[in-house]
Amino acid sequence: ESTDNQKNKKRNKIKTKHMDPKILELRRIIQVSCGTNDLHKAMEAYEKLHIQEGVKMEAQSYYNLLNLCEGLTERSVHVGTPKQPKSLADEPSNQCSVQKYYSDEERKKFAFDLKAEMDSLNLPLNETAYTALIRILCKTGDMKEAETLLYQADGCAQCKPKLRMYSCIISAFCKRADLDGALRIWARMSSIKKINKTGTQEISIELSEKEYLMLMKCATIVGDTKVMDRVLSELAEDILVPSLDTTNAIIDWFQSKHSNSSTDDCNSVSALDRIQGIPPSEAPSIGPIYVEISSHDSYDPLTFWEISESISIDSSTGVLKSGGLSGKKLQPVALSQDAWYAMLQMNENIVLKGELEEHGKISEFAGGGKGKKRILSQNELDRRALHWGAFIRFLTTEYGSSTVLSGQLNNSLDIVIDGANIGYYKQNFGGAPKHVDYSQIDRVVEYVRQQGKRILLFLHERHFSKKLIPNWAENIVKKWEKDRILYRTPYGSNDDWFWMHAALFCGRGTMVLSNDEMRDHHFQMLAHRSFLRWKERHQVHFDIEGKRVILKYPDVYSRRIQRLDSESLIIPLPKQGDENRFLDGAHEADDSSPKEETYVCITAKRR
């Protein structure tokens, strides 16, 4: 255990040692009640200790009580696990006891009584407290009050807005088929601009798949073609493989009467026209999502949408094997030239400034498990700029000027290799050396070169330290340097950004060999649509079995929602091993999902 952790624990013990035991008891009961979602027990303690005996209640206890009033139905509150006093050690656990039922109205009354008390104490509400109150109002159907409280939260300095605060009210409006209300909150989200520590304005809060799902369901209920087209187009850009619920919501639209619309229906005023403030879409339309019929017909018996589910594909060619689109070929969805150049500039700004100007203080963490961001001094930034200038000159000298602006292929570099990712692969066993496996890196390097590929290997300067590199590896490094295939990333720099920039600089013909999921890149760049599309088309994964090297290049097609022609839509289904399946109820798709790729195919047919 680190010395800092020991000091913090000691400091906390000293702090609580001189506190009123009654305050600690009230804190403990509320914390335990949060763990068991027992509002009744917490309210009894609040009434007895705080109201009747006058025991002071801490700010965190107020916040925890507000969350208990909401019910903790959609998330749990991290409140720690307090030790049970010896005097209570022999008490039977109440976790299995029947808890008292409280109606939504009763919960609302208690929550807003708490809020009034907090207001009288000048105790500000934080984001979790506002979210709990807004959720309570949504459950009781007080949508006007919920929206008013949301606007109040937007103006509170202590409330750092998060998506969940807006998501609950979007959900409530959608469940009430109030699409205008849901879009009003979407517009509100887009208008929220936070100010970071340097005074720079940050980006607005964006919708996730969960909100897209709710909006599509609501658009289907009310028959708003324009909203469905907009939301489905945004979803197709943001989510590679949607959840099953999302896919079913898309199918529901195409099975509804609204997907077979008259001219009058299509020209009716949409909620998108009525609600102002929703930002213009940067996503290309995935439409059309309806088949137009003449206005005097209520139904066109000659036209319908054919939906084929669980359609398999030839993964070597991208050709669909059956269904209404049998024989059709999925296409690779590439980045536009403008998006590619924007990513190149974005990457350089992160290197030279430490972060994007608009990234600001969205989080104090760097992402990818790399801990908190470190604020760079001006000397460090100057030194980084010097190193970066030398790197750009190296790229220009070795591979010519970047072809990104011209859109042409630069055939001077085939594969950029993330040396550290390969060197640490399968090296987490007991007694493993502290240095990377240089021979393993070299095995991969030689394997790729034997395929006739032109490569550039990136390794951080620390991997060449005399204290770290073993004697037997020095000849390997000398060979890399002699063949001019090694670039040493300087101290004070992140080697990830160097190999990524080389791949972007050299253009569409250059791939990246790495198993790194690049979550911190995704996190920092914010242009996640462009980044995911680039990653899908340009990352080569690897495996090493003994002396055997296995490379997995990107498929010849993109596994994502796409149009094949003007009257067909392809939706990928989850398969085993897919990650981030949170709306499906799991981090990773399990054995209930198929092993192979399958798709839903939707196409317009005429009898």
Disulfide bonds with the S-S distance in Angstrom:
none
